[in-house]
Structure formats: structure tokens, C-alpha cells
Amino acid sequence: MLLLKNHALKILFTLYIIAFMSSVHAEERVLNIYNWSDFIAPDTIKNFEKETGIKVNYDMFDSNEILESKLMAGNSGFDLVIPTSNFIARQIDIGIYQPLDRSKIPNWHNFDEQLLTLVAKHDPENKYAFPYLWSTTGLGYNTEKVKAIFGEEVKLDSWDMVFNVENAKKLSQCGLVWVNDPTEIFATALHYLGHDPNTTDEKLYREAAKLLSDVRPYVKYINSSSVISDLANGDVCAVIGWGGDVMQAAQRAEEAKNGNIIDYFIPQEGAVIFFDVFAIPSDAKNVNEAHEFLNYLAKPEVIGDIANFVFYGNPNKNASPYLSDDLLSHQGITPPEDVKSRLFALTVQEPKLERTLTRLWTEILTAK
């Protein structure tokens, strides 16, 4: 009889442990984020997890097209993603995202109204997009290597350096690369040719494609994920890339004391300005956790720490006291008003034109 009682107690204890563990598991809070590579401070996720107890699963991509394909397929498994603002406009129209609940983002008041207005051009009323960081697409160099080829007086702040075939051929000696962003590369080529970067004329896109194809044989690779490390290590010397990424490379080279001097330039002819924004997919499972993370990012000290690491501008009007002098003083990252006047944002293109762009870009990618 005693043995039966002991056995029954063991069963009850086991059931209690199972129930307890199930309860703990059920209460576990998680958040699944899909972000660009090298686009957050090293301790942001860790600090958020420590403050909230939310477990973050973090994955990365390197082009808007990859992100869009995952979202279009449905059931992406992500609770927060980071499209560029001109992409989110089209994605909103087809129902990929759910509206933000501002009541769960009390730190929203920290945002700069002027920058919110710019983002609202793609997301009316700022209904779906949470502004994260902004930058420009310009020119990054290993300045000493480039000057060794062109001479000390070389003019580095012009698109002619990379779109003139003879210049591109010379840069190929030390490594010319492009980020894998067809929308921005085509818009930049159109602008260089004197056309509206947001044109809907397919003939002009083909003209831009001809320019890019002529230069393509001298481009080492077209990839977004390798730019920072390769530029910092001296494996490449020139890039059409994002300002923040180039300055991250500069910082890494300086920390490594490897002799590579990296700098970023907004070309005198003008350049693309873009905003990367957080958005919540319509099929997200952990919506409360997503809003909690967004509210955390809207703290001035948090976004300031991120901006200092990735060298991007941020939309938080109260973050300035937390920004480094290097970030505030660099004209390529915090441009003066005369430079800002030459920046241009991109608009959403019709699907037919997008298909043409995709086909032309594929031809450029595969050509050598």
C-alpha cells in the first residue's frame, strides 16, 4: 500500500513539473526580427532582452528585393522587418503590413516632425512605418589607394569617378564594387545622365542600363554584405554604397590600425537620400513584443548608440546629446543645407517598370 502511495505521489509530482514547465514555456515572450546586415549596435538586442525579458531571434538580409520576396510569399515568420521607405509604399498597398498602434509607442514624441513628413510621402499619416535610420547613397574610397592611381589632386566627389569607363577601368586595379540595390543604382545612373531619377520612361532606363553595362566589366562584385569588411581590410578601394556602411568601414580600419584610410563623399551632382523603417508584417505573431521593441528604439540614448555605431542619421530630435562628434561633424553623414538641397528621394514605380528594371539588372549582374 505504501509503495502504491509513493508511486502515486511520483506521478502527481511529475505531472506538476510538466504543467509547470508548460506554463513557463507558454509565458516565454519572443520577437523575430529581420534586419539589414551590420545595421544595429552590438549590444542593442542584448540590452533589450535584459530590460524586457523578451527573447529576440535575429536574422539578416542584404537587399530590399530579398525582403520583399519573403514577405510576398507569406508566412515569413518575422514580427519586425526593415524595408526602405520607397519600397514600403507599394507593399502597404498590397496589404503586407499592419498599422502601428501608437498607444504602444509612447516615445513616438521624440521624432523630428520634418523627417516624419518626408517618410509620410511613402506612408501617409505615418500609419505603418516606424522611422529608424536614414542616409545617402554615394561614394566610398580607400583614399590613399585611389590617389596612388589618379594623383593627389583627384576629384573624389563626382559620379564621373565610377561611371566614366576610363576611370572605372583604373579603379578596377584596386577594386571597384557596387551595393546590390538596383533601384538606387539605376536612379543614380539616370541622374548622372541628366534624367529624372524617378522617370517612368523605359527608354531612359535602357540608356542607364547601357551606361552600367559599359562599366560592369570593371566592377569586382555587386554585393551589399561584403562592402564594409572588404573596404576596411583594403580588399577593395572604391564603392557605390551607403554612407553609414562606408563610415563603419572607416572606423574598423582605424581600430585595426591597418593603414587603410576610408572616407565617404556625397557627389556634387547629387545623390539618393533614403529612410529605412521598421514595419510589422500583417501575419506577425508577436505584435505586442514588436511594439515594445519599437518604443525601446525611440529612446534617444538607444538610437543615439545605434547611430554612433552604424554612422547613419536618425530621426530622433532628442538624440543629439548622445551622438559622437565624428557623426555630427562629417559632411557626408550630417550634410550641410547646400548639400541637402542636391539630395533626391525615390518614388514607387509601376509593376511593369519594376519588371523591366529587374530584367535589366539581372543582365547586368550576370554580365562580365
VOGU-3710 file (C-alpha; in Angstrom, 3 decimals, decimal comma):
1> mlllknhalk> 0,000/0,000/0,000  2,829/2,362/0,901  4,515/1,564/-2,412  1,320/2,447/-4,284  1,066/5,758/-2,439  4,682/6,591/-3,222  4,128/5,696/-6,856  1,024/7,909/-6,987  2,941/10,787/-5,417  5,696/10,402/-8,007
11> ilftlyiiaf> 3,126/10,531/-10,805  1,485/13,634/-9,310  4,878/15,304/-8,881  5,836/14,500/-12,474  2,532/15,899/-13,737  3,073/19,028/-11,666  6,551/19,536/-13,145  5,211/19,043/-16,688  2,401/21,521/-16,056  4,824/23,998/-14,527
21> mssvhaeerv> 7,267/23,755/-17,433  4,434/24,079/-19,932  3,261/27,206/-18,149  6,767/28,688/-18,217  7,108/27,845/-21,899  3,725/29,367/-22,665  4,702/32,578/-20,940  8,010/32,910/-22,798  7,966/36,065/-24,900  9,788/36,130/-28,215
31> lniynwsdfi> 10,376/38,561/-31,067  11,559/37,706/-34,575  13,453/40,498/-36,379  14,695/40,630/-39,991  17,218/43,446/-40,443  19,937/44,589/-42,829  23,428/43,276/-42,067  25,586/45,467/-39,801  22,622/47,729/-39,063  22,354/47,803/-35,292
41> apdtiknfek> 24,705/48,359/-32,356  26,374/45,215/-30,935  24,601/45,497/-27,583  21,130/46,747/-28,638  19,458/43,335/-28,727  21,206/42,120/-25,581  20,197/45,241/-23,655  16,594/44,983/-24,854  16,390/41,327/-23,821  17,806/42,157/-20,397
51> etgikvnydm> 15,390/45,043/-19,869  12,244/43,260/-21,060  12,845/39,522/-20,758  11,844/39,124/-24,405  13,918/36,611/-26,386  14,936/38,038/-29,769  15,565/35,863/-32,816  17,573/37,970/-35,236  18,172/37,328/-38,939  19,679/39,463/-41,721
61> fdsneilesk> 19,238/40,235/-45,428  21,161/42,407/-47,883  18,633/43,778/-50,392  15,078/45,107/-50,467  14,285/42,597/-53,185  15,144/39,649/-50,929  12,998/41,072/-48,136  10,094/41,711/-50,481  10,191/38,203/-51,934  9,952/36,698/-48,438
71> lmagnsgfdl> 7,058/38,952/-47,476  5,205/38,334/-50,740  5,466/34,572/-50,236  3,624/34,909/-46,911  4,279/33,275/-43,541  7,695/34,879/-43,287  7,858/34,176/-39,558  9,039/37,704/-38,779  7,458/40,223/-36,405  9,548/43,217/-37,486
81> viptsnfiar> 11,242/43,904/-40,809  13,123/46,917/-42,211  12,240/47,947/-45,759  13,472/51,167/-47,339  10,745/53,813/-47,384  10,163/53,855/-51,167  9,586/50,080/-51,088  7,117/50,196/-48,220  4,652/52,342/-50,200  3,963/49,588/-52,706
91> qidigiyqpl> 3,967/46,929/-50,001  1,403/48,833/-47,951  -0,934/48,938/-50,954  -0,960/45,153/-51,238  -1,580/44,580/-47,540  1,790/43,222/-46,433  1,847/45,242/-43,197  -0,460/46,010/-40,293  -0,884/49,519/-38,866  1,202/50,609/-35,902
101> drskipnwhn> -0,561/51,084/-32,578  0,786/54,464/-31,439  -0,660/53,949/-27,960  2,012/51,261/-27,507  4,816/53,593/-28,651  4,711/56,439/-26,098  8,252/57,504/-27,085  6,982/58,458/-30,566  7,013/62,112/-29,428  10,814/62,075/-29,794
111> fdeqlltlva> 10,623/62,016/-33,593  11,556/65,028/-35,731  8,369/66,251/-37,429  10,208/67,308/-40,595  11,627/63,834/-41,111  8,262/62,254/-40,307  6,821/64,405/-43,099  9,407/63,044/-45,557  8,627/59,457/-44,574  4,908/60,242/-44,902
121> khdpenkyaf> 5,421/60,725/-48,649  5,608/56,945/-48,821  3,459/56,184/-45,789  0,649/58,744/-45,459  -0,030/59,728/-41,842  2,960/57,593/-40,747  0,486/54,795/-40,253  2,685/51,756/-40,956  6,334/52,850/-40,942  8,435/53,463/-37,841
131> pylwsttglg> 11,400/55,675/-38,897  14,680/54,021/-37,959  17,730/55,474/-39,731  18,486/57,493/-42,853  21,478/58,001/-45,120  22,578/58,668/-48,691  23,944/56,507/-51,478  27,272/57,970/-52,533  30,961/57,183/-52,999  33,327/55,494/-50,575
141> yntekvkaif> 37,072/55,226/-51,100  40,304/53,947/-49,735  41,642/57,424/-50,390  45,359/56,621/-50,421  44,979/53,761/-52,874  42,825/55,850/-55,211  45,210/58,801/-55,059  48,106/56,465/-55,834  46,369/55,701/-59,144  44,891/59,102/-60,051
151> geevkldswd> 47,224/61,522/-58,291  46,829/63,694/-55,204  44,565/66,235/-56,941  41,913/63,698/-57,973  38,337/64,928/-57,508  36,617/62,308/-55,374  33,180/63,932/-55,042  31,863/63,197/-58,543  29,933/60,318/-60,091  32,341/60,624/-63,011
161> mvfnvenakk> 34,827/58,619/-60,947  32,747/55,460/-61,244  30,562/55,998/-64,339  33,302/57,137/-66,707  34,624/53,930/-68,280  38,264/55,009/-68,222  38,061/55,925/-64,543  36,269/52,685/-63,676  38,954/50,744/-65,540  41,644/52,402/-63,409
171> lsqcglvwvn> 39,709/51,751/-60,197  39,489/48,077/-61,113  43,214/47,887/-60,323  42,408/48,153/-56,613  38,758/47,019/-56,614  35,552/48,845/-57,578  32,272/47,455/-56,167  28,572/48,364/-56,047  25,974/47,579/-53,416  23,265/45,258/-54,700
181> dpteifatal> 20,482/47,829/-54,878  19,111/48,072/-58,435  16,579/50,784/-57,601  19,208/53,154/-56,231  21,935/52,272/-58,740  19,577/52,849/-61,689  18,262/56,097/-60,189  21,830/57,311/-59,687  22,789/56,408/-63,259  19,698/58,214/-64,587
191> hylghdpntt> 20,576/61,282/-62,549  24,190/61,184/-63,819  22,883/61,123/-67,404  20,790/64,212/-66,712  17,435/62,443/-66,455  14,789/62,421/-63,740  15,849/59,622/-61,342  12,143/58,802/-60,913  11,339/58,708/-64,617  8,814/56,182/-65,911
201> deklyreaak> 10,299/56,166/-69,424  11,587/52,655/-70,209  13,790/54,041/-72,971  15,714/56,081/-70,399  16,095/53,015/-68,180  17,658/51,205/-71,121  20,025/54,129/-71,609  21,038/53,875/-67,950  21,447/50,112/-68,342  23,839/50,725/-71,258
211> llsdvrpyvk> 25,941/53,011/-69,047  26,014/50,443/-66,243  26,797/47,587/-68,651  29,750/49,510/-70,095  31,214/49,919/-66,614  30,279/46,434/-65,354  33,439/44,645/-66,653  35,483/46,748/-64,227  33,282/46,089/-61,185  34,748/43,409/-58,940
221> yinsssvisd> 31,397/42,386/-57,493  27,877/43,626/-56,777  27,015/42,763/-53,184  25,882/44,621/-50,080  27,081/42,344/-47,274  30,814/42,335/-48,052  31,382/46,048/-48,596  32,189/47,058/-45,017  34,755/44,352/-44,301  36,393/44,447/-47,746
231> langdvcavi> 36,737/48,230/-47,728  38,109/48,205/-44,177  40,605/45,446/-44,990  41,836/47,103/-48,191  40,475/44,357/-50,455  38,561/46,989/-52,472  39,231/50,704/-52,900  36,037/52,267/-54,275  32,337/51,633/-53,765  28,975/52,969/-54,756
241> gwggdvmqaa> 27,467/52,448/-51,356  25,603/53,699/-48,334  27,212/56,433/-46,275  26,825/54,668/-42,972  28,394/51,460/-44,261  31,409/53,301/-45,657  31,985/55,082/-42,351  31,667/51,787/-40,479  34,478/50,528/-42,707  36,492/53,641/-41,862
251> qraeeakngn> 36,037/53,015/-38,153  37,019/49,346/-38,440  40,158/50,217/-40,410  41,107/52,802/-37,813  40,558/50,356/-34,953  42,616/47,693/-36,757  45,429/50,208/-37,424  45,911/48,563/-40,815  46,867/51,740/-42,671  43,680/51,919/-44,747
261> iidyfipqeg> 42,150/55,406/-44,736  38,480/55,275/-45,732  36,200/58,221/-46,408  32,718/58,900/-47,783  31,584/61,581/-50,231  28,190/62,813/-51,382  28,849/63,604/-55,067  28,491/67,224/-56,109  25,915/66,238/-58,733  23,546/64,975/-56,023
271> aviffdvfai> 22,635/61,617/-54,522  19,804/59,417/-53,284  18,543/60,028/-49,756  16,683/57,117/-48,199  14,969/56,150/-44,972  14,986/52,639/-43,555  11,906/51,962/-41,478  10,587/49,239/-39,203  7,243/47,694/-40,099  5,126/44,864/-38,685
281> psdaknvnea> 4,082/42,189/-41,226  0,356/41,535/-41,375  0,897/37,916/-40,254  3,222/38,758/-37,341  2,587/36,624/-34,252  4,280/38,710/-31,555  2,754/42,125/-32,119  2,953/43,403/-28,537  6,623/42,494/-28,374  7,191/44,259/-31,702
291> heflnylakp> 5,695/47,477/-30,357  7,754/47,158/-27,191  10,930/46,963/-29,258  9,920/49,981/-31,356  9,264/52,011/-28,237  12,681/50,970/-26,931  14,327/52,178/-30,163  12,581/55,547/-29,818  14,576/56,291/-26,664  17,155/58,982/-27,548
301> evigdianfv> 20,009/57,183/-25,814  19,246/53,879/-27,577  19,017/55,232/-31,125  21,987/57,510/-30,389  24,093/54,478/-29,519  22,981/52,732/-32,717  23,660/55,803/-34,880  27,173/56,143/-33,442  27,915/52,540/-34,379  26,392/52,365/-37,869
311> fygnpnknas> 27,128/56,009/-38,825  23,620/56,722/-40,112  21,434/59,726/-39,450  18,475/59,188/-37,146  15,037/60,845/-36,852  15,086/61,338/-33,085  15,157/65,073/-32,324  16,361/64,442/-28,768  19,261/62,136/-29,660  21,887/64,833/-30,370
321> pylsddllsh> 23,404/64,786/-26,846  24,144/61,081/-27,342  25,781/61,413/-30,781  29,530/61,408/-31,289  31,390/64,456/-32,589  32,562/62,385/-35,578  28,971/61,708/-36,572  27,813/65,300/-36,126  30,760/66,856/-37,966  31,100/64,594/-41,027
331> qgitppedvk> 29,550/66,317/-44,049  28,816/63,004/-45,739  26,777/61,778/-42,768  25,324/65,030/-41,442  25,328/67,147/-44,615  25,018/70,956/-44,568  21,979/72,617/-46,131  23,597/73,263/-49,538  24,413/69,563/-49,856  20,951/68,535/-48,641
341> srlfaltvqe> 19,431/70,632/-51,436  21,019/68,292/-54,010  19,665/65,104/-52,474  16,670/63,365/-54,017  14,246/60,727/-52,730  12,870/57,881/-54,812  9,216/57,221/-55,592  7,315/53,996/-56,166  7,332/52,716/-59,737  4,600/50,825/-61,548
351> pklertltrl> 4,914/46,991/-61,591  5,559/46,942/-65,351  8,542/49,265/-64,971  9,758/47,296/-61,944  9,779/44,136/-64,071  11,819/45,919/-66,725  14,279/47,137/-64,093  14,588/43,628/-62,633  15,288/42,127/-66,061  17,891/44,778/-66,911
361> wteiltak> 19,554/44,399/-63,512  19,755/40,625/-63,879  21,522/41,090/-67,207  23,995/43,480/-65,560  24,578/41,143/-62,612  25,380/38,171/-64,831  27,478/40,092/-67,369  31,227/40,393/-67,004
//
